[in-house]
Amino acid sequence: METVKRMFGFCQYSGGLYYGVPNNTTTALELKKLALAAQGGGDELAELMTVEKWFKKYFLGTPLVS
């Protein structure tokens, strides 16, 4: 957990630029659309998850220690 904590700390320190340049979400969205199409689905469901939604999905209500 310490590694993850420091990784997010670095992202906060660098203004969210983990690799020093802004992220290109266009490529990620195009790849997601292609993956959905390859699985027989339509791309109308293709959307990228925000960090806020990801944390809510995986950590909301989850105890930090068991």
Backbone as numpy.savetxt, mean C-alpha at the origin, in Angstrom:
# Nx Ny Nz CAx CAy CAz Cx Cy Cz
9.43 -6.08 14.77 8.61 -4.89 14.77 9.48 -3.63 14.77
10.65 -3.72 15.34 11.54 -2.55 15.38 11.93 -2.13 13.96
12.17 -3.10 13.10 12.53 -2.79 11.71 11.39 -2.05 11.01
10.17 -2.55 11.20 9.01 -1.91 10.59 8.83 -0.50 11.14
8.99 -0.36 12.44 8.87 0.94 13.08 9.87 1.93 12.47
11.10 1.50 12.31 12.12 2.38 11.74 11.87 2.68 10.26
11.33 1.69 9.53 11.01 1.91 8.12 9.95 3.01 7.98
8.90 2.94 8.79 7.87 3.96 8.73 8.39 5.30 9.25
9.27 5.25 10.23 9.89 6.48 10.71 10.71 7.16 9.62
11.44 6.36 8.84 12.22 6.92 7.74 11.30 7.53 6.69
10.20 6.85 6.39 9.25 7.40 5.41 8.69 8.73 5.89
8.40 8.82 7.17 7.90 10.08 7.71 8.98 11.15 7.64
10.20 10.80 7.99 11.32 11.74 7.96 11.59 12.26 6.55
11.48 11.37 5.55 11.79 11.75 4.17 10.58 12.34 3.43
9.50 12.60 4.14 8.32 13.16 3.51 7.57 12.16 2.65
7.73 10.87 2.95 7.04 9.83 2.20 7.79 9.36 0.97
8.97 9.89 0.74 9.75 9.51 -0.44 10.75 8.43 -0.06
10.26 7.20 0.04 11.09 6.08 0.51 12.32 5.88 -0.35
12.17 6.04 -1.65 13.31 5.87 -2.57 13.85 7.20 -3.06
13.41 8.30 -2.46 13.92 9.61 -2.83 13.16 10.30 -3.95
12.22 9.61 -4.56 11.40 10.19 -5.64 9.94 9.86 -5.36
9.01 10.68 -5.84 7.59 10.36 -5.65 7.22 9.02 -6.28
6.29 8.31 -5.66 5.82 7.04 -6.20 4.99 7.26 -7.45
5.09 6.33 -8.37 4.28 6.36 -9.57 3.18 5.32 -9.41
2.00 5.77 -9.04 0.90 4.83 -8.83 0.22 4.42 -10.13
0.52 5.12 -11.21 -0.07 4.77 -12.51 0.33 3.37 -12.93
1.60 3.03 -12.78 2.08 1.70 -13.15 1.41 0.63 -12.29
1.31 0.87 -11.00 0.68 -0.10 -10.10 -0.77 -0.34 -10.49
-1.49 0.72 -10.81 -2.89 0.58 -11.19 -3.03 -0.18 -12.51
-2.18 0.11 -13.47 -2.22 -0.61 -14.75 -1.95 -2.10 -14.55
-0.97 -2.43 -13.71 -0.68 -3.83 -13.44 -1.85 -4.52 -12.74
-2.51 -3.82 -11.85 -3.67 -4.40 -11.17 -4.79 -4.66 -12.17
-5.01 -3.73 -13.09 -6.04 -3.93 -14.12 -5.72 -5.13 -14.99
-4.45 -5.28 -15.38 -4.05 -6.43 -16.19 -4.24 -7.74 -15.43
-3.91 -7.73 -14.13 -4.08 -8.94 -13.32 -5.56 -9.32 -13.21
-6.42 -8.33 -13.00 -7.86 -8.62 -12.92 -8.38 -9.15 -14.24
-7.92 -8.58 -15.35 -8.35 -9.04 -16.67 -7.88 -10.48 -16.91
-6.66 -10.79 -16.49 -6.12 -12.14 -16.67 -6.89 -13.17 -15.85
-7.50 -12.72 -14.76 -8.29 -13.60 -13.91 -9.75 -13.65 -14.35
-10.06 -12.98 -15.44 -11.42 -13.02 -15.97 -12.34 -11.94 -15.45
-11.80 -11.01 -14.70 -12.62 -9.92 -14.16 -12.48 -8.67 -14.98
-13.33 -7.72 -14.70 -13.25 -6.43 -15.39 -12.40 -5.46 -14.59
-11.90 -4.44 -15.27 -11.04 -3.49 -14.58 -11.82 -2.42 -13.83
-13.16 -2.50 -13.85 -13.95 -1.51 -13.11 -13.75 -1.66 -11.59
-13.26 -2.82 -11.16 -13.00 -3.04 -9.74 -11.58 -2.66 -9.33
-10.77 -2.27 -10.31 -9.37 -1.98 -10.04 -9.22 -0.62 -9.37
-8.75 -0.67 -8.16 -8.39 0.55 -7.46 -7.28 0.20 -6.48
-6.45 1.16 -6.19 -5.37 0.93 -5.26 -5.84 1.26 -3.85
-5.35 0.50 -2.89 -5.73 0.71 -1.50 -4.83 1.80 -0.90
-5.45 2.70 -0.17 -4.68 3.73 0.50 -4.01 3.13 1.73
-2.99 3.80 2.23 -2.33 3.34 3.45 -3.31 3.33 4.61
-4.17 4.34 4.66 -5.16 4.39 5.73 -6.08 3.17 5.69
-6.57 2.81 4.50 -7.45 1.63 4.38 -6.70 0.35 4.74
-5.42 0.27 4.34 -4.62 -0.92 4.63 -4.47 -1.11 6.13
-4.13 -0.03 6.84 -3.98 -0.14 8.29 -5.30 -0.49 8.95
-6.39 0.09 8.51 -7.69 -0.24 9.08 -8.05 -1.70 8.83
-7.75 -2.19 7.63 -8.09 -3.57 7.29 -7.29 -4.57 8.12
-6.00 -4.31 8.30 -5.15 -5.30 8.95 -4.84 -5.03 10.42
-5.07 -3.82 10.91 -4.70 -3.53 12.28 -5.83 -2.99 13.16
-6.94 -2.58 12.60 -8.02 -2.05 13.40 -8.58 -3.14 14.31
-8.51 -2.89 15.58 -9.02 -3.85 16.54 -8.07 -4.99 16.85
-6.90 -4.98 16.25 -5.92 -6.04 16.50 -5.03 -5.61 17.66
-4.93 -6.42 18.70 -4.06 -6.05 19.81 -2.60 -6.04 19.38
-1.83 -5.12 19.93 -0.41 -5.02 19.58 0.39 -6.15 20.18
-0.03 -6.67 21.31 0.64 -7.81 21.93 -0.43 -8.82 22.33
-0.05 -10.07 22.30 -1.03 -11.10 22.68 -0.68 -11.72 24.00
